[in-house]
Amino acid sequence: MSLVGESGTLWEAGNGGTARLRTIADHAGTGARVRRGRRAISGTGRGAVAGLIAAALALGVAEAVAGVLGRAVSPVIVVGGAAIDRTPRFLKEFAIEQFGENDKKVLLAGIFVVIAVIAAGVGVLAVRNRRAGLIGVSLLGLVAAAAAASRPTFIPLDIVPSLVAAWVGVLGLGLMLDASPPHPAVTAPTQPDPAKPAIAVPPVGPRRRGVLIATLATITAGLTGFGGRTLQNLRTDVEVSRRNLKLPAPAQPAIALPAGAELDVEGISSLYTSTRDFYRVDTALSVPRLTTDDWRLRVHGMVERELDLSFADLLKRPIVEHDITLTCVSNEVGGKLLGTARWLGVELAPILAEAGVKSGSNQLVSTSIDGMTIGTPVVAVTDGRPAMLAIAMNGVPLLPEHGFPVRMIVPGLYGYVSATKWVVDLELSTFEAFDPYWVRRGWKQEAPIKTSSRIDTPKPLSTLKAGRVLVAGVAWSQHRGISAVEVRVDGGSWHPATLSTEITADLWRQWVWEWDAPVGSHTLQVRATDATGDQQTEKRSAPFPSGSTGWQSVLVTVRS
């Protein structure tokens, strides 16, 4: 006699009344027809799903805890920040070159992929060895806690989200495994006997309780993650702070644009770069959220008197407006990691004069709210150039990703030694006493921008029509200025280009050259000369350690 039991098993009573357990698959061999249910989930698949859901739940709850604390210290952010700090220089340069401003999105996506793979692997391990799997989950949380402790702005509370993630991960994984025990596999007979009665088999796979728990865990992960991020945003509502900021009229407006300051050439870079298109290169995986009410600036170190300024204190000082071109040291020859904006703020030299810089101080160490340190030569701030603490660009308050509420700008120097975003601390020091973030990674202490030029039009590998072609672009040598730009074709003679009217030495200049293009493939090259007579070098060099050099070459095809 055979009885169908739970999960499609059969209890058979044989001779002598001995009962034995047989699966439907075993019984199928007797000829009984079996209606197959859902395919059973393997131990590997079950463990992988359990691990993924447990990881999502842990990260979601940790994000909520970070929101309650009001600090960007979720496991993903602290691990990502630690990864950025420890990424080899060549890999950072590759990421910037290949992904530009999307490098952080790519990093975050990579972190999530790695977490998913590890979580799935730990889940599979837990199916085979529960204790080892749970230990693996807790270790992941401890690694995240260690990453939090390594951050420059660390306080003891910062490890709490990672420790909570470890605890939730262990509980979640254990609950998922308990809720979805394995089921025996079911296979249909190859040749069912129509004469035998069909045996209905309940669906095999996760039980309803397991499906319910998995669904609830997934929903909880999403709600806590979204809620935690929302809570962080509400605690520091930067957009409200930006909207409430009424920009003062500058006591010293920017220089009026002279005639011919901008060339009317299709495809050339505009004189001012739109805020939306302005390049962004920094190490902040999560953009710091700082309001004008929370912002303060401390000026200390080798000074006669320390200063502690609020945002209101800053606005009481004379407001100035300057047009300045910024350049990233990671910009390759012909690259786009530079742009011009009209900046509004307060000049930095009077602040240092008020603090009283002591003799012997030659480095101004600026620190952002996220702990990034940048070292600037004191002389570059005090030699008369428009070094400033900017609060707005192109007529609107700074965007958070560009340093709201206050960033530092010193024309003539690459950004890694001059353009601190979210700046909250200025310390007068010496180059011998302190190495800032990038200098500790091998970049030069002092980095004046090198004379450079770029072809904007025609684009590389473009196809042109024979005849009149306008070759145009921009050239820059901030704080020295551009005096000449030349273009040549196929290694021939150099031809002078027409320059836009100079506004100040701190801006790039547009240029254009009219070419009578013959049929064939041609290579265009450009070089610039600065106002001191220093000509852009032909020798190619990578951005590391103090900026790229070389002439840009553009290959085009001309057809009749």
C-alpha positions as CSV (number, residue, x, y, z in Angstrom):
1,M,0.0,0.0,0.0
2,S,1.3,3.5,-0.8
3,L,0.3,6.8,0.8
4,V,1.3,10.2,-0.5
5,G,2.9,12.2,2.2
6,E,4.1,15.8,2.6
7,S,6.3,17.2,-0.2
8,G,5.3,14.4,-2.6
9,T,6.9,11.6,-0.7
10,L,5.5,8.1,-0.5
11,W,5.2,5.9,2.6
12,E,5.1,2.3,1.4
13,A,4.0,-0.6,3.6
14,G,5.7,-3.8,2.5
15,N,5.6,-7.4,3.6
16,G,5.6,-7.7,7.4
17,G,4.2,-4.1,7.7
18,T,7.6,-2.4,7.5
19,A,7.3,1.1,6.2
20,R,9.9,2.8,4.2
21,L,10.2,6.3,2.7
22,R,10.4,6.6,-1.0
23,T,10.4,9.7,-3.2
24,I,8.0,10.0,-6.1
25,A,11.0,9.7,-8.3
26,D,11.7,6.3,-6.8
27,H,8.1,5.3,-7.2
28,A,7.9,6.5,-10.7
29,G,9.9,3.5,-11.7
30,T,6.9,1.3,-10.8
31,G,4.9,2.8,-13.7
32,A,2.8,5.3,-11.8
33,R,2.1,8.4,-13.7
34,V,3.5,11.5,-12.0
35,R,2.4,15.1,-12.7
36,R,5.6,17.2,-12.3
37,G,5.5,20.4,-10.2
38,R,8.0,23.2,-10.2
39,R,11.6,22.1,-10.5
40,A,13.4,21.8,-7.2
41,I,15.9,24.5,-6.3
42,S,19.4,23.1,-5.9
43,G,21.4,23.6,-2.7
44,T,23.7,25.9,-4.6
45,G,20.9,28.0,-6.0
46,R,19.1,28.1,-2.7
47,G,22.2,29.3,-0.9
48,A,23.1,31.9,-3.5
49,V,19.6,33.4,-3.3
50,A,19.7,33.4,0.5
51,G,23.1,35.1,0.5
52,L,22.0,37.8,-1.9
53,I,18.8,38.6,0.0
54,A,20.7,38.6,3.4
55,A,23.3,41.0,1.9
56,A,20.6,43.3,0.5
57,L,18.9,43.4,3.9
58,A,22.1,44.1,5.8
59,L,23.1,46.9,3.5
60,G,19.6,48.4,3.6
61,V,19.5,48.4,7.4
62,A,23.0,49.8,7.5
63,E,22.0,52.7,5.2
64,A,19.1,53.5,7.6
65,V,21.5,53.5,10.6
66,A,23.8,55.8,8.7
67,G,20.9,58.1,8.1
68,V,20.0,58.2,11.7
69,L,23.6,59.0,12.5
70,G,23.6,61.7,9.9
71,R,26.9,60.5,8.4
72,A,27.8,59.0,5.0
73,V,29.3,55.9,6.5
74,S,27.3,53.1,5.1
75,P,29.4,50.0,4.3
76,V,29.4,50.6,0.6
77,I,30.5,54.2,1.0
78,V,33.3,53.5,3.5
79,V,34.6,50.4,1.5
80,G,34.5,52.5,-1.7
81,G,36.4,55.3,-0.1
82,A,39.0,53.0,1.3
83,A,39.3,51.4,-2.2
84,I,39.8,54.8,-3.8
85,D,42.6,55.5,-1.3
86,R,44.3,52.2,-2.0
87,T,43.8,52.1,-5.8
88,P,47.1,52.1,-7.7
89,R,47.8,55.4,-9.4
90,F,47.8,53.8,-12.9
91,L,44.3,52.4,-12.3
92,K,43.0,55.7,-11.1
93,E,44.3,57.4,-14.3
94,F,42.8,54.6,-16.4
95,A,39.4,55.1,-14.7
96,I,39.5,58.9,-15.2
97,E,40.6,58.5,-18.8
98,Q,38.0,55.8,-19.7
99,F,35.0,56.9,-17.6
100,G,35.6,60.6,-16.8
101,E,33.0,61.9,-14.4
102,N,31.3,58.5,-14.4
103,D,34.3,56.8,-12.7
104,K,32.5,56.8,-9.3
105,K,29.4,55.3,-10.7
106,V,31.5,52.6,-12.3
107,L,33.3,52.0,-9.0
108,L,30.0,51.8,-7.1
109,A,28.6,49.4,-9.6
110,G,31.7,47.3,-9.3
111,I,31.4,47.3,-5.5
112,F,27.8,46.1,-5.7
113,V,28.8,43.4,-8.2
114,V,31.6,42.2,-5.9
115,I,29.3,42.2,-2.9
116,A,26.7,40.2,-4.8
117,V,29.3,37.6,-5.9
118,I,30.7,37.3,-2.4
119,A,27.2,37.2,-0.8
120,A,26.1,34.5,-3.1
121,G,29.3,32.5,-2.4
122,V,28.9,32.9,1.3
123,G,25.3,31.7,1.0
124,V,26.4,28.6,-0.9
125,L,29.0,27.9,1.7
126,A,26.4,28.3,4.5
127,V,24.3,25.5,2.9
128,R,27.2,23.2,3.1
129,N,28.6,24.4,6.4
130,R,26.3,26.7,8.2
131,R,28.8,27.9,10.8
132,A,31.4,28.8,8.2
133,G,28.9,30.7,6.1
134,L,27.7,32.8,9.1
135,I,31.3,33.5,10.1
136,G,31.9,34.7,6.5
137,V,29.0,37.1,6.8
138,S,30.3,38.6,10.0
139,L,33.8,38.9,8.6
140,L,32.4,41.0,5.8
141,G,30.9,43.4,8.3
142,L,34.1,43.6,10.2
143,V,36.0,44.4,7.0
144,A,33.6,47.3,6.4
145,A,34.0,48.5,10.0
146,A,37.8,48.5,9.5
147,A,37.3,50.5,6.3
148,A,35.2,53.0,8.2
149,A,37.9,53.3,10.9
150,S,40.5,54.1,8.2
151,R,38.7,57.2,6.8
152,P,40.3,60.6,7.6
153,T,37.1,61.9,9.3
154,F,36.6,58.8,11.4
155,I,34.8,59.0,14.7
156,P,33.8,55.8,16.7
157,L,30.2,56.0,15.7
158,D,31.2,55.5,12.1
159,I,31.7,51.7,12.6
160,V,28.1,51.2,13.9
161,P,26.4,50.8,10.5
162,S,29.0,48.2,9.4
163,L,28.6,46.3,12.7
164,V,24.8,46.4,12.4
165,A,25.2,45.2,8.8
166,A,27.2,42.2,10.1
167,W,24.6,41.3,12.7
168,V,21.6,41.7,10.3
169,G,23.5,39.7,7.7
170,V,24.0,36.8,10.1
171,L,20.4,36.8,11.3
172,G,19.1,37.2,7.8
173,L,21.1,34.4,6.3
174,G,20.2,32.1,9.1
175,L,16.5,32.9,8.7
176,M,16.6,32.5,5.0
177,L,18.2,29.0,5.3
178,D,15.8,27.9,7.9
179,A,12.8,29.1,5.9
180,S,13.7,27.2,2.7
181,P,15.0,23.7,3.5
182,P,16.0,21.5,0.6
183,H,13.3,19.3,-1.1
184,P,13.8,16.0,-2.9
185,A,14.1,16.2,-6.6
186,V,11.3,14.9,-8.7
187,T,11.8,13.4,-12.1
188,A,9.0,12.1,-14.4
189,P,9.0,8.5,-15.6
190,T,10.3,8.1,-19.1
191,Q,7.4,5.9,-20.1
192,P,4.4,6.4,-17.9
193,D,1.8,3.6,-17.8
194,P,-1.6,4.9,-18.8
195,A,-3.2,2.1,-16.7
196,K,-1.7,3.4,-13.5
197,P,-3.4,6.2,-11.6
198,A,-1.8,9.6,-11.6
199,I,-0.3,10.9,-8.3
200,A,-0.6,14.6,-7.8
201,V,2.7,16.0,-6.6
202,P,2.7,19.3,-4.7
203,P,5.1,22.0,-6.1
204,V,8.7,21.5,-4.9
205,G,11.1,24.3,-4.1
206,P,10.9,27.0,-1.4
207,R,8.0,26.5,0.9
208,R,5.4,29.3,1.1
209,R,6.9,30.5,4.3
210,G,10.3,30.8,2.7
211,V,8.9,32.7,-0.2
212,L,7.1,35.1,2.2
213,I,10.1,35.6,4.3
214,A,12.3,36.3,1.2
215,T,9.8,38.7,-0.1
216,L,9.5,40.6,3.2
217,A,13.3,40.7,3.5
218,T,13.7,42.1,0.0
219,I,11.0,44.8,0.6
220,T,12.6,45.7,3.9
221,A,16.0,46.0,2.3
222,G,14.6,48.4,-0.3
223,L,12.6,50.5,2.2
224,T,15.5,50.8,4.7
225,G,18.0,51.6,2.0
226,F,15.8,54.3,0.4
227,G,14.7,55.5,3.8
228,G,18.2,55.8,5.1
229,R,19.4,57.8,2.1
230,T,16.3,60.0,2.3
231,L,16.9,60.6,6.0
232,Q,20.5,61.7,5.3
233,N,19.2,64.2,2.7
234,L,16.6,65.6,5.0
235,R,19.1,66.0,7.8
236,T,21.2,68.2,5.5
237,D,18.9,69.7,2.9
238,V,21.4,71.2,0.6
239,E,18.9,72.2,-2.0
240,V,16.9,74.3,0.5
241,S,20.2,75.9,1.6
242,R,21.1,76.7,-2.0
243,R,17.6,78.1,-2.8
244,N,17.8,80.3,0.3
245,L,21.2,81.7,-0.6
246,K,20.8,85.2,-2.0
247,L,24.0,85.9,-3.9
248,P,25.3,89.4,-3.1
249,A,26.3,91.8,-5.8
250,P,30.0,91.9,-6.3
251,A,31.9,94.9,-5.1
252,Q,34.4,94.1,-7.8
253,P,32.7,92.7,-10.9
254,A,34.5,90.6,-13.5
255,I,36.3,92.4,-16.3
256,A,33.9,93.3,-19.1
257,L,34.4,91.2,-22.2
258,P,36.2,93.1,-24.9
259,A,35.2,92.8,-28.6
260,G,36.4,89.6,-30.2
261,A,36.7,87.7,-26.8
262,E,34.7,84.9,-28.2
263,L,35.0,83.5,-31.8
264,D,31.9,82.5,-33.8
265,V,33.1,79.1,-35.0
266,E,30.9,76.0,-35.1
267,G,32.3,73.2,-32.9
268,I,34.6,75.3,-30.8
269,S,34.5,75.3,-27.0
270,S,32.4,78.1,-25.7
271,L,34.2,80.8,-23.7
272,Y,32.3,79.8,-20.6
273,T,31.6,76.2,-19.7
274,S,28.1,75.5,-18.6
275,T,27.8,74.3,-15.0
276,R,26.2,71.1,-16.2
277,D,29.1,70.3,-18.5
278,F,31.9,71.4,-16.1
279,Y,34.3,68.6,-15.4
280,R,34.3,66.9,-11.9
281,V,37.3,65.0,-10.6
282,D,37.6,64.2,-6.9
283,T,37.7,61.3,-4.5
284,A,34.3,61.8,-2.9
285,L,32.3,58.6,-3.6
286,S,29.4,60.2,-1.8
287,V,29.1,64.0,-2.4
288,P,29.4,65.8,0.9
289,R,26.2,67.5,2.0
290,L,27.0,70.7,3.9
291,T,24.6,73.7,4.3
292,T,25.5,77.3,4.7
293,D,24.3,77.1,8.4
294,D,26.7,74.2,9.1
295,W,29.7,75.6,7.3
296,R,32.6,77.1,9.2
297,L,36.2,77.8,8.2
298,R,39.1,77.6,10.6
299,V,42.4,79.4,9.7
300,H,45.3,78.3,11.9
301,G,48.8,76.9,12.0
302,M,51.7,79.3,11.4
303,V,49.6,82.4,12.0
304,E,49.6,85.3,14.4
305,R,46.0,84.8,15.3
306,E,43.5,82.0,14.5
307,L,40.3,82.8,12.7
308,D,37.0,81.0,12.9
309,L,34.6,82.2,10.2
310,S,30.9,81.3,9.6
311,F,29.3,81.6,6.2
312,A,27.7,84.9,7.4
313,D,31.1,86.2,8.3
314,L,32.4,85.3,4.9
315,L,29.6,87.3,3.2
316,K,30.4,90.4,5.2
317,R,33.7,90.6,3.4
318,P,34.1,92.3,0.0
319,I,32.6,90.1,-2.7
320,V,34.5,89.7,-5.9
321,E,33.9,88.2,-9.3
322,H,36.5,86.6,-11.5
323,D,36.6,84.6,-14.8
324,I,39.0,81.7,-14.3
325,T,39.9,78.6,-16.3
326,L,40.4,75.5,-14.1
327,T,42.5,72.5,-15.3
328,C,42.8,69.0,-13.9
329,V,46.3,67.5,-13.8
330,S,44.8,64.2,-15.1
331,N,43.9,65.9,-18.4
332,E,45.5,64.1,-21.3
333,V,46.8,65.9,-24.4
334,G,43.7,67.1,-26.2
335,G,41.5,66.1,-23.2
336,K,38.4,67.8,-21.8
337,L,39.2,68.0,-18.1
338,L,39.2,71.8,-18.0
339,G,36.6,74.5,-18.2
340,T,36.0,78.2,-17.6
341,A,33.4,79.8,-15.3
342,R,32.6,83.1,-13.8
343,W,33.3,82.7,-10.0
344,L,31.8,84.7,-7.2
345,G,33.3,84.8,-3.7
346,V,35.9,86.3,-1.4
347,E,39.5,86.8,-2.1
348,L,41.8,84.6,0.0
349,A,44.8,86.9,0.4
350,P,43.1,89.4,2.8
351,I,42.0,86.5,5.0
352,L,45.5,85.2,5.3
353,A,46.7,88.8,5.9
354,E,44.2,89.2,8.7
355,A,45.4,85.9,10.3
356,G,49.0,87.1,9.9
357,V,51.2,84.4,8.1
358,K,54.3,83.8,10.1
359,S,57.7,83.9,8.5
360,G,58.8,80.5,7.1
361,S,55.3,79.3,6.1
362,N,55.3,78.3,2.5
363,Q,52.4,75.9,2.2
364,L,48.7,76.5,2.7
365,V,47.1,73.1,3.6
366,S,43.4,73.2,2.8
367,T,41.1,70.4,4.0
368,S,37.6,69.5,2.8
369,I,34.8,68.3,5.0
370,D,35.5,64.7,3.9
371,G,39.1,64.9,5.0
372,M,40.8,65.5,1.6
373,T,44.0,67.6,2.0
374,I,45.5,69.8,-0.7
375,G,48.7,71.8,-0.4
376,T,49.1,75.2,-2.2
377,P,52.2,77.4,-2.3
378,V,51.5,80.4,0.0
379,V,53.1,82.7,-2.6
380,A,50.5,81.6,-5.2
381,V,47.8,82.9,-2.9
382,T,49.5,86.2,-1.9
383,D,51.2,87.3,-5.2
384,G,48.2,89.3,-6.5
385,R,46.5,86.6,-8.6
386,P,42.7,86.3,-7.9
387,A,42.9,83.3,-5.5
388,M,39.5,83.0,-3.8
389,L,36.9,81.2,-1.8
390,A,34.1,80.8,-4.3
391,I,30.4,80.5,-3.4
392,A,28.9,80.6,-6.9
393,M,29.8,79.8,-10.5
394,N,28.1,81.2,-13.6
395,G,25.6,83.2,-11.6
396,V,24.2,80.5,-9.3
397,P,25.3,79.0,-6.0
398,L,27.8,76.1,-6.4
399,L,26.3,72.7,-7.0
400,P,27.0,70.2,-4.3
401,E,29.3,68.2,-6.6
402,H,31.3,71.4,-7.3
403,G,31.9,72.2,-3.7
404,F,28.8,73.9,-2.2
405,P,28.8,76.0,-0.1
406,V,32.5,77.1,-0.4
407,R,35.4,75.9,-2.5
408,M,38.9,77.2,-3.1
409,I,40.3,78.4,-6.4
410,V,43.8,79.5,-7.2
411,P,44.4,80.2,-10.9
412,G,47.6,79.0,-12.6
413,L,47.8,75.7,-10.6
414,Y,46.4,72.3,-11.4
415,G,43.4,71.5,-9.3
416,Y,45.1,68.9,-7.0
417,V,47.2,71.7,-5.5
418,S,44.6,74.5,-5.5
419,A,40.9,73.7,-6.0
420,T,39.7,72.3,-2.7
421,K,35.9,71.6,-2.7
422,W,33.8,71.8,0.5
423,V,36.8,73.5,2.2
424,V,36.5,73.9,6.0
425,D,40.1,74.2,7.2
426,L,43.1,76.3,6.2
427,E,46.4,75.6,8.0
428,L,49.6,77.5,7.3
429,S,52.4,75.1,7.3
430,T,55.5,74.1,5.2
431,F,56.2,71.7,2.4
432,E,58.7,70.0,4.7
433,A,56.3,69.5,7.5
434,F,53.3,68.0,5.7
435,D,52.5,66.0,2.5
436,P,48.9,66.4,1.3
437,Y,46.8,63.5,-0.1
438,W,48.1,63.5,-3.7
439,V,51.7,64.3,-2.8
440,R,51.8,61.2,-0.6
441,R,50.9,59.3,-3.7
442,G,53.8,60.6,-5.8
443,W,52.5,63.7,-7.5
444,K,54.6,66.9,-7.4
445,Q,54.3,69.3,-4.5
446,E,54.0,72.4,-6.8
447,A,52.2,72.1,-10.1
448,P,51.9,75.2,-12.3
449,I,49.7,74.5,-15.3
450,K,51.7,73.8,-18.5
451,T,51.2,75.6,-21.7
452,S,48.7,73.5,-23.7
453,S,46.3,73.6,-26.7
454,R,43.5,71.6,-28.1
455,I,41.8,71.1,-31.5
456,D,38.0,71.1,-31.0
457,T,37.1,71.0,-34.7
458,P,37.4,69.0,-36.9
459,K,36.9,66.0,-34.7
460,P,39.4,63.1,-34.9
461,L,38.7,60.6,-37.8
462,S,36.1,62.9,-39.3
463,T,35.4,63.1,-43.0
464,L,35.5,66.6,-44.5
465,K,34.7,68.1,-47.9
466,A,37.6,69.5,-49.8
467,G,38.1,73.2,-49.8
468,R,37.7,75.8,-46.9
469,V,37.8,74.1,-43.5
470,L,38.0,76.0,-40.2
471,V,40.4,74.4,-37.8
472,A,39.7,75.8,-34.3
473,G,40.1,75.1,-30.6
474,V,41.4,76.6,-27.3
475,A,44.8,77.2,-25.7
476,W,45.6,77.8,-22.1
477,S,48.5,78.8,-19.8
478,Q,46.8,80.2,-16.8
479,H,48.5,83.1,-15.0
480,R,50.9,83.5,-17.9
481,G,48.5,83.9,-20.8
482,I,48.7,82.8,-24.4
483,S,50.5,84.8,-27.0
484,A,50.4,82.6,-30.1
485,V,48.9,79.4,-31.5
486,E,50.2,77.6,-34.7
487,V,48.8,74.8,-36.8
488,R,50.5,72.5,-39.3
489,V,49.4,69.8,-41.6
490,D,51.2,66.5,-42.3
491,G,54.3,67.7,-40.5
492,G,54.8,70.7,-42.8
493,S,55.3,74.3,-42.0
494,W,53.6,76.0,-39.0
495,H,50.8,78.5,-39.8
496,P,49.7,81.2,-37.3
497,A,46.2,80.9,-36.1
498,T,43.9,83.9,-35.3
499,L,43.4,84.3,-31.5
500,S,40.4,85.6,-29.7
501,T,41.0,88.9,-27.8
502,E,42.6,88.2,-24.4
503,I,40.5,88.9,-21.4
504,T,42.9,88.0,-18.6
505,A,45.9,85.7,-18.4
506,D,43.8,83.4,-16.2
507,L,41.5,82.4,-19.1
508,W,41.9,80.1,-22.0
509,R,41.9,81.7,-25.5
510,Q,40.0,80.5,-28.5
511,W,41.8,80.2,-31.9
512,V,41.0,79.5,-35.5
513,W,42.9,78.8,-38.7
514,E,41.5,78.6,-42.2
515,W,42.7,75.6,-44.2
516,D,42.3,74.9,-47.9
517,A,41.9,71.2,-47.4
518,P,43.0,68.9,-50.3
519,V,41.7,65.4,-51.0
520,G,43.3,62.7,-48.9
521,S,44.1,61.7,-45.4
522,H,45.8,64.4,-43.3
523,T,47.2,64.9,-39.8
524,L,46.6,68.2,-38.1
525,Q,48.7,69.4,-35.2
526,V,48.6,72.4,-32.9
527,R,51.0,74.1,-30.5
528,A,50.8,77.2,-28.3
529,T,53.2,79.8,-27.0
530,D,52.6,81.5,-23.7
531,A,53.1,85.2,-22.9
532,T,56.6,84.5,-21.5
533,G,57.7,83.1,-24.8
534,D,57.7,79.5,-23.5
535,Q,56.5,77.2,-26.4
536,Q,54.4,74.1,-25.8
537,T,56.8,71.1,-26.0
538,E,56.4,68.4,-28.6
539,K,57.6,65.7,-26.2
540,R,54.8,63.5,-25.0
541,S,54.4,62.7,-21.3
542,A,51.6,61.2,-19.2
543,P,49.8,63.3,-16.6
544,F,51.8,61.8,-13.7
545,P,53.5,63.4,-11.9
546,S,52.9,67.0,-12.8
547,G,50.7,67.2,-15.9
548,S,50.7,65.9,-19.5
549,T,52.8,67.4,-22.4
550,G,52.9,67.1,-26.1
551,W,51.2,68.3,-29.3
552,Q,47.7,67.0,-30.1
553,S,47.4,65.3,-33.5
554,V,44.1,64.8,-35.3
555,L,43.7,62.5,-38.3
556,V,41.0,63.5,-40.8
557,T,39.9,62.4,-44.3
558,V,39.1,64.9,-47.0
559,R,36.9,63.9,-50.0
560,S,36.0,65.8,-53.1
